[in-house]
Amino acid sequence: MAVDGVLDATGLNCPEPVMMLHQHVRDLPAGGLLKVIATDPSTKRDIPKFCVFLGHELVEQQESAGTYLYWIRKKA
């Protein structure tokens, strides 16, 4: 999946990943795709809620060995 930006939030704990996500999404063009890499389990709850609240699309999410990956498409 081709992305327009990557946010590496590994090692950061709530609320830092979502605060950083807010800034990164703001910098994306409309319809842009952002990949987020995180290690905080609370992102499993926080990132989907962030997307619903702000109207962005959570395209995909994956979890492997304590690393959480998210692909978020900015609303047009």
C-alpha positions as CSV (number, residue, x, y, z in Angstrom):
1,M,0.0,0.0,0.0
2,A,1.6,3.3,-1.1
3,V,1.5,5.9,1.7
4,D,1.9,9.6,1.8
5,G,3.5,9.7,5.2
6,V,4.6,7.5,8.1
7,L,4.3,8.3,11.8
8,D,6.6,6.2,14.0
9,A,5.2,6.3,17.5
10,T,7.1,3.3,18.8
11,G,8.0,3.6,22.5
12,L,5.5,6.4,23.1
13,N,2.6,6.0,25.5
14,C,-0.9,7.6,25.6
15,P,-1.6,10.3,24.8
16,E,1.5,11.0,22.7
17,P,0.7,8.7,19.7
18,V,-2.7,10.3,19.2
19,M,-1.4,13.9,19.7
20,M,1.3,13.2,17.1
21,L,-1.3,11.6,14.8
22,H,-3.4,14.7,14.9
23,Q,-0.5,16.8,13.7
24,H,0.6,14.3,11.0
25,V,-3.0,14.0,9.6
26,R,-3.3,17.8,9.5
27,D,-0.1,17.9,7.3
28,L,-1.5,15.3,4.8
29,P,-3.3,16.3,1.6
30,A,-7.0,15.5,1.5
31,G,-7.4,11.8,0.7
32,G,-3.8,11.2,1.8
33,L,-2.8,7.9,3.4
34,L,-0.8,7.8,6.6
35,K,0.9,4.7,8.1
36,V,1.2,4.7,11.9
37,I,3.6,2.4,13.8
38,A,2.9,2.1,17.5
39,T,3.8,-0.1,20.5
40,D,1.2,1.3,23.0
41,P,-1.7,-1.1,23.3
42,S,-4.1,1.8,24.1
43,T,-3.8,2.8,20.4
44,K,-6.1,-0.2,19.6
45,R,-8.8,1.8,21.3
46,D,-7.7,5.4,20.7
47,I,-6.8,5.4,17.0
48,P,-10.2,3.9,15.8
49,K,-12.0,6.5,18.0
50,F,-9.8,9.3,16.6
51,C,-10.8,8.3,13.1
52,V,-14.5,8.1,13.8
53,F,-14.6,11.4,15.7
54,L,-12.8,13.3,13.0
55,G,-14.2,11.5,10.0
56,H,-11.0,9.8,8.7
57,E,-11.1,6.3,7.3
58,L,-9.2,3.6,9.2
59,V,-8.3,1.6,6.1
60,E,-6.5,-1.3,7.9
61,Q,-5.0,-2.2,11.2
62,Q,-2.6,-5.1,12.1
63,E,-0.9,-6.3,15.2
64,S,2.2,-8.4,15.4
65,A,4.5,-9.1,18.4
66,G,3.5,-6.0,20.3
67,T,3.7,-3.7,17.3
68,Y,0.5,-2.1,16.0
69,L,0.2,-0.8,12.5
70,Y,-2.6,1.5,11.2
71,W,-3.3,2.9,7.7
72,I,-5.5,6.0,7.9
73,R,-6.9,7.9,5.0
74,K,-7.5,11.6,5.6
75,K,-11.1,12.7,4.8
76,A,-11.4,14.6,1.5
